[in-house]
Every structure is written in C-alpha cells, then in structure tokens.
Amino acid sequence: MANVPFLGLKTHSQKVCSLFKRTLRNLEAFYDRRNVYRYQAVLMRERFDKNAQVKDMRVATQLLKQGEEELFLQQHSIPRKFPLSPGGVAYERVVQSPDWVLDYWHPLEKAQYPEYFKRREERKKEFIAMWEKEYGKEEKKDQHH
C-alpha cells in the first residue's frame, strides 16, 4: 500500500498556499491596474510571511481559519474567472465527443479516412491485449443460474 491516495485531505501548508492563491485572485478582481495590484499583492505576501514561522499548530490553524473568514467577508461581488474554467464564459462551450462514437460511423464515412481507421483498429487491438495482460481475460458468465 505504498501509493494510497488521500483524496480531499490536504496538509496545513497546502491549505495556506490555497488561501494565498485565492487571496491573490480576489485582489486581481479588485485592482485592474497592474501596478496597484502588484503593490497590494506584496502587502498580502508580507502578511502571510509574518506568520510563516509559527510552530504551534493550534495557533497556525486558528490563523488559517481567520484568513479564510476574512477572505469570505472581503470577497469581490463579481469574481474574475478564466474563460475556460468552471463559471467562465466559455466553460464547456465546445463539447468533445467520446472516442466510442467513431465505432458507430457508417462504413462509407469510415472509407473517407482509411489510414486513420486502420491505425485506430490496430491501436484498439493493442489496448485490448494490454488490458488482458494486465487484468486477465474477461470471464464468460454462465447462462444457467
């Protein structure tokens, strides 16, 4: 069990880094001029650096909680979002169809791209062989219950 994933569990330092990044994104929403934003970001970094050497985890956790609360109370009413990020104006605008859709193409459609579909069939066979090597062949279920 060397690689046990701890999904959702973050260390204290990861939580602090996340808070710092969200704080900077919040500052970006408030200050549209780069020099003003940069000045505010430096001041914010100074506030975080002041408490970087706190060794007592109870105090550090309390500081983190206060920082989260302060960010919540001072968040911008219209946060800036990247266009392709969740909540952005172009999020999921272009739908990527899954690969299995190509299996249902008509043979005349497939004939327009012979090299592609030949290579695709080879790769499908390679993938099945790799899967069976790693996980074994599929067991046939009995028809009798």
Contacts in CASP RR format, 6 or more apart in sequence:
PFRMAT RR
TARGET T0000
AUTHOR 0000-0000-0000
METHOD contacts of the structure
MODEL  1
MANVPFLGLKTHSQKVCSLFKRTLRNLEAFYDRRNVYRYQAVLMRERFDK
NAQVKDMRVATQLLKQGEEELFLQQHSIPRKFPLSPGGVAYERVVQSPDW
VLDYWHPLEKAQYPEYFKRREERKKEFIAMWEKEYGKEEKKDQHH
10 18 0 8 1.000
12 57 0 8 1.000
12 60 0 8 1.000
12 61 0 8 1.000
12 64 0 8 1.000
15 64 0 8 1.000
16 48 0 8 1.000
16 64 0 8 1.000
19 64 0 8 1.000
19 67 0 8 1.000
19 68 0 8 1.000
19 71 0 8 1.000
20 44 0 8 1.000
20 45 0 8 1.000
20 48 0 8 1.000
22 71 0 8 1.000
23 44 0 8 1.000
23 71 0 8 1.000
24 41 0 8 1.000
24 44 0 8 1.000
25 79 0 8 1.000
25 80 0 8 1.000
26 71 0 8 1.000
26 74 0 8 1.000
26 75 0 8 1.000
26 76 0 8 1.000
26 79 0 8 1.000
27 37 0 8 1.000
27 40 0 8 1.000
27 41 0 8 1.000
27 44 0 8 1.000
28 37 0 8 1.000
28 80 0 8 1.000
29 76 0 8 1.000
29 78 0 8 1.000
29 79 0 8 1.000
29 80 0 8 1.000
30 37 0 8 1.000
30 40 0 8 1.000
30 76 0 8 1.000
31 37 0 8 1.000
31 40 0 8 1.000
51 60 0 8 1.000
51 63 0 8 1.000
54 60 0 8 1.000
54 63 0 8 1.000
81 87 0 8 1.000
81 88 0 8 1.000
81 89 0 8 1.000
82 88 0 8 1.000
83 89 0 8 1.000
83 90 0 8 1.000
83 91 0 8 1.000
84 90 0 8 1.000
84 91 0 8 1.000
85 91 0 8 1.000
102 117 0 8 1.000
102 120 0 8 1.000
110 117 0 8 1.000
END
